[in-house]
Amino acid sequence: MNNQELLGQLQKAGITTTNTGGLLGAQQANHFINTTVSQSSFLKQMRVETGIDTTRDLDFVGVGNRLLHAPVEDTAPDDNKLKSINTGRRSLTPVEVMLPYNISIKYLEENIERENVESTINSLFAKQFSNDLLDLALNGNTKVDADNPDYGFLKITDSFINHLLSDPNHLIVEKGDSSDWKDQLFPQMYKMLPNKYKSNPGQLSFLVSFDDEDQYRLQLANRESQLGDVYLTENVRAMYKGIPVEPVPYLQPGTAMLTNKKNLAAGFGRDVTVYKMANPRARRIEYTITAKVDFNYVLTDLLVVCM
């Protein structure tokens, strides 16, 4: 097959070799972000902020408790008895990330009879982009050692947990050598969570690794009851005090979070670029996607971490 025949077959299969690229329009950028987020069931449940220029504040306002007073006629409450609202501010400052990938012309030659092969391949890389974002949200560390083999990836931005470690009001359970989630670690995490969040356990989640979710199921099964057997024989969600215990990809074994998933935020910058370049000498088509992302949480006291 000569070059002209190959180009004709590629175009017939919906594969273009024209060099394209540049800044996506606002509608296209939002579509790209929505597509990326929709690839991950976990990202879809988080708070997602888009169109960020440089920084966006995650404002929140709360109030204290026992604000009621027994009034005294013609007397205002003393200033030291007044409680103001609680305010806080965390922010998202997206930084640039790049996803470069190549499709070999040889691969395209072998698959040109399939319809929309390029679209299928692009969907796979969109899924990978989504997976990498979740990995970064859970493991990113701007202070990672330069000799770490994944330094280039991990240093991009900080994970939720690394943000929490620099928060002076953080809520952290020291795991130590314990692996007893049922009787030690989950109870400690639950006890540390403020009571005001416990009235709606269905809105909370224990987020754990797949290994630790398996460990918890085994601990429940050791109860030697019919309910304990269910956790090993059926695909039912494990719970603690009515709170789902959910395994999350890329969360490291031994680390767990207790929070409302809407308390976790992902931020995307306003600009997204997609470039496509045919490189006949190297016999490949090169794609480069750039975007800006960041991660943070909103309420400090609604995030308990065990590590």
KAKA-V869446 format. One record per backbone hydrogen bond with DSSP energy under -1.0 kcal/mol. NH is the residue of the N-H (numbers start at 1). CO is the residue of the C=O. Records with the same first field share a line. If there is no record, write none. Layout:
BEGIN
NH->CO, CO
END
This chain:
BEGIN
6->2
7->3
8->4
9->5
10->6
11->7
12->8
13->9
14->11
15->10
20->276
24->272
29->25
30->26
31->27
32->28
33->29
34->30
35->31
36->32
37->33
38->34
40->37
44->40
45->42
46->43
47->264
49->266
52->268
56->92
58->90
60->88
62->86
75->72
81->78
82->79
86->62
88->60
90->58
92->56
95->293
97->291
99->289
101->287
103->285
105->283
108->104
109->105
110->106
114->111
120->116
121->117
122->118
123->119
124->120
125->121
126->122
127->123
128->124
129->125
130->126
131->127
132->128
133->129
134->130
135->131
136->132
137->133
138->134
139->135
140->136
141->154
144->141
148->145
151->148
154->150
155->151
156->153
159->140
160->137
163->159
164->160
165->161
167->164
170->167
173->305
178->175
181->179
184->180
185->180
186->181
188->184
189->185
190->186
191->187
192->188
193->189
197->194
198->195
203->200
204->201
205->259
206->244
207->257
208->246
213->209
214->210
215->211
216->212
217->213
218->214
219->215
220->216
221->217
222->218
223->220
224->221
229->225
230->226
232->229
233->229
234->230
236->234
240->243
243->240
245->238
246->206
248->208
251->248
255->252
256->306
257->207
258->304
259->205
263->260
264->261
265->296
266->47
267->294
268->49
269->292
270->52
273->290
274->22
275->288
276->20
277->286
279->284
284->279
285->103
286->277
287->101
288->275
289->99
290->273
291->97
293->95
294->267
296->265
298->263
303->300
304->258
305->171
306->256
307->173
END
